[in-house]
């Protein structure tokens, strides 16, 4: 299986690149943010709970997020592999993901990290807020809170994969196609 963690701060381009990568490598895309938003739209219990965190730019609690992700993985038994987009965001989530994949005699192949500086992220998120109507992209305070949460809680996840020799950083500024090619090269290098 080819299992990729697509990592990076909010606004780094994970969603955009995931769409291209799943097509090229025939993978299942699991974006925890997208799944939460679908639940919010559907008015589910999970959606109502998630919204109370997402609107403030906070992380949804680990046990909720891990449970949801596990059931998504389990409902795709024939997947050739997964792109985990926006997950794991904490060390506890990274551990849980390793254990889940181990149960399936599989593992994370590599973490691909899109590196983008903060000023550029703020610009991109505000623009996306205008275009997509995403509430958490429209308020500068919520945006800053998400960046702060990323730096404090999510950045350490990089060390988790570095310790396993699975981390690969990619410059996330530039043309979408150029970044995509760099991601593909990194994946093909790891798969060979
Ligand atoms: P995203 O679409 O990845 O930017 O996620 C939007 C929001 O969903 C985040 O700001 C969090 O509130 C929540 N969220 C998404 N993924 C996770 C995760 N792995 N752990 C906790 N909260 C998450």
Boltz pocket constraint, residues with backbone or C-beta under 6 A from the ligand:
constraints:
  - pocket:
      binder: B
      contacts: [[A, 10], [A, 32], [A, 33], [A, 34], [A, 36], [A, 50], [A, 53], [A, 54], [A, 55], [A, 57], [A, 58], [A, 59], [A, 60], [A, 61], [A, 65], [A, 85], [A, 86], [A, 87], [A, 88], [A, 89], [A, 90], [A, 93], [A, 136], [A, 146]]
      max_distance: 6.0
